[in-house]
Amino acid sequence: MMLLKYLSILSEKLESLNVNGVPVPMIKDPKTNKGSVSLTLVFISSITVILSIMAPMIESKTGGQINVSQSMEFFWTSCALYFGRKLSVSQEDKKMSGAKEE
C-alpha cells in the first residue's frame, strides 16, 4: 500500500519534469537578459581550460591530469556555438526583411 503511494508520487514528479523540464542554472546573456545555454557552455569550458593549465602545478594534490588539447577543443566548440548562433536566419528575420517563404 505504501509502495503504491510512493510510486504514484514518483510518477507524478517525473511527469511534471517531462512537461516543465528540469531547471538548470544558466548564465544570462548580456544582450538578451535571458539564460543562455551556449554562454553557459563557454563559461564551463573556460573553467576547464584554466584547470587544465593549472593541473601540472597542483598534480600532487589532485592525483590526475586534464588533457589541455581536449579542453581547448571543448572551448573552441562552445565559442563557435555561442558566437555563431546569429549566423542562422530565423523566421522573424525573414518576415522583417520581406523575403518570401518557400
Secondary structure by P-SEA (a helix, b strand, c coil): caaaaaaaaaaaaaaaaaaccbbbbbbbccccccccaaaaaaaaaaaaaaaaaacccccccccccccaaaaaaaaaaaaaaaaaccccccaaaaaaaccccc
